[in-house]
Amino acid sequence: MGPADMREHAIAAMPRGGPNASWLDRRFQTEALEYLDRDDIPDGIKQKVIGMLDRLGTATNQHQHHAQITLEAVCDISHPRILELGAGHGKLSAKILELHPTATVTVSDLDPTSVANIAEGELGTNPRARTEVIDATAIDAEDHSFDLVVFAKAFHHLRPAVACRAIAEATRVGRRFLVIDLKRQNPLALLLFPIVRLPMLLVLLPWSWVWPGMHDAFISALRAYSASAFEALGRAADPAMRIDIQSLQTRLGPPSLTVLFSRPGATRHDRMSSLSVTPLI
Ligand SMILES: C[S@@+](CC[C@H](N)C(=O)[O-])C[C@H]1O[C@@H](n2cnc3c(N)ncnc32)[C@H](O)[C@@H]1O
C-alpha cells in the first residue's frame, strides 16, 4: 500500500470523535443510517423529519441565525453567489434572500422529493433562486462557480471518506465551504440526549412526527464529528486547507459548530467572531 492509499485508509477508518478519540467515545458512534439516508424508507416518513427540522428551526430562530452566519462569510462580496447543499426544506436559503438584497442562491439537495417541494414553494418562484438536485460529493459545476458553499446540519450524514470528498468538491466549486453542524457531545451527554430532546419534540411536533424525528436526531448525535475530526478531514482534502472552527451558541437547539474551509488563495476571511459564534480552537 502506497502513502496515498494509507492516508485514504486512515481517513476512512477515522472515528467520528477524531483520530485521537477515546475508547469510550468510539463506543458512542454508529454505522446505523438516519431515515433520510435510507432507500427503503418512504418519502412520507422522510418528509416528517424534514418537517421537524423546519419547525424546530423556525421555533428556535435557527434559520435566521444560520443565514446571518452564512452572510458573514461573504460580507466582503457585493453580489454573493451561494450554493446551499442538503437544503432539505430550503428555509436557510429563503432567509439568506430575505436578509440580503443582491445575493443569489442555488438551493440543492440529494433528495429529489425535497428539491421538488422547494421548487413548488415560494422559494422556487424567487428570481434570485434556482433549485437543483446535487450530491455534495460530486458537484456538477465549474471551479469557483460560487463565492460560498454552505451545508447546514447535514455533514454528519457523510462517512469520513465521503466527507473528505465533499470538502474537496465544495472548495473546488466555491473556494470557501461553510459547514454548520451538530457538535459532537461527550458520552454522558449522548446518553442523556433522548431524555433532553423528547419534551421539546412532544410540545412542538404532531404526534406522528415524534418517532421519525427522535430516530434521526439520536443517530445524528452519534454520527456528529468533533472539531479534531473536522481538522483531519480538511487536511486530508488538502494539506494546505485553512480551517476555522467556531462554537455556535444556540438558545434551545443542540450545541453546534461552524467550520469554514478555504483553499490557499481564497479571499481571506476571519470575521466570524460576531453574532453568537465563539472561537473553539
Ligand atoms: C438533517 S437534513 C438538514 C436539512 C437542512 N439543511 C436543515 O438545516 O434543517 C440533511 C439533509 O442532507 C441531505 N443529504 C444527505 N446526504 C447528502 C449528500 N450526499 N449530498 C447532498 N445532500 C445530502 C438530506 O437529503 C437532507 O435533506
The ligand as a Tripos MOL2 file, in Angstrom:
@<TRIPOS>MOLECULE
LIG
   27    29     1     0     0
SMALL
NO_CHARGES

@<TRIPOS>ATOM
      1 C1        -30.7300   16.7100    8.5700 C.3       1 LIG1
      2 S1        -31.1930   17.3140    6.9700 S.3       1 LIG1
      3 C2        -30.7750   19.0460    7.0780 C.3       1 LIG1
      4 C3        -31.7600   19.9110    6.3410 C.3       1 LIG1
      5 C4        -31.4650   21.4160    6.4250 C.3       1 LIG1
      6 N1        -30.1750   21.7510    5.8470 N.3       1 LIG1
      7 C5        -31.5410   21.9400    7.8470 C.2       1 LIG1
      8 O1        -30.6270   22.6750    8.2580 O.co2     1 LIG1
      9 O2        -32.5120   21.6780    8.5470 O.co2     1 LIG1
     10 C6        -29.8950   16.6480    5.9850 C.3       1 LIG1
     11 C7        -30.1160   16.8600    4.5070 C.3       1 LIG1
     12 O3        -28.9220   16.4760    3.8240 O.3       1 LIG1
     13 C8        -29.2780   15.7980    2.6370 C.3       1 LIG1
     14 N2        -28.1400   14.9850    2.2100 N.ar      1 LIG1
     15 C9        -27.6990   13.8170    2.7190 C.ar      1 LIG1
     16 N3        -26.6430   13.3710    2.0170 N.ar      1 LIG1
     17 C10       -26.3930   14.3040    1.0630 C.ar      1 LIG1
     18 C11       -25.4370   14.4120    0.0120 C.ar      1 LIG1
     19 N4        -24.5120   13.4750   -0.1930 N.pl3     1 LIG1
     20 N5        -25.4990   15.4810   -0.7950 N.ar      1 LIG1
     21 C12       -26.4330   16.4470   -0.6180 C.ar      1 LIG1
     22 N6        -27.3690   16.3940    0.3440 N.ar      1 LIG1
     23 C13       -27.3480   15.3280    1.1730 C.ar      1 LIG1
     24 C14       -30.5170   15.0170    3.0330 C.3       1 LIG1
     25 O4        -31.2820   14.6460    1.8880 O.3       1 LIG1
     26 C15       -31.2330   16.0120    3.9400 C.3       1 LIG1
     27 O5        -32.1220   16.8390    3.2510 O.3       1 LIG1
@<TRIPOS>BOND
     1     1     2 1
     2     2     3 1
     3     2    10 1
     4     3     4 1
     5     4     5 1
     6     5     6 1
     7     5     7 1
     8     7     8 2
     9     7     9 1
    10    10    11 1
    11    11    12 1
    12    11    26 1
    13    12    13 1
    14    13    14 1
    15    13    24 1
    16    14    15 ar
    17    14    23 ar
    18    15    16 ar
    19    16    17 ar
    20    17    18 ar
    21    17    23 ar
    22    18    19 1
    23    18    20 ar
    24    20    21 ar
    25    21    22 ar
    26    22    23 ar
    27    24    25 1
    28    24    26 1
    29    26    27 1
@<TRIPOS>SUBSTRUCTURE
     1 LIG1         1 GROUP 0 **** ****
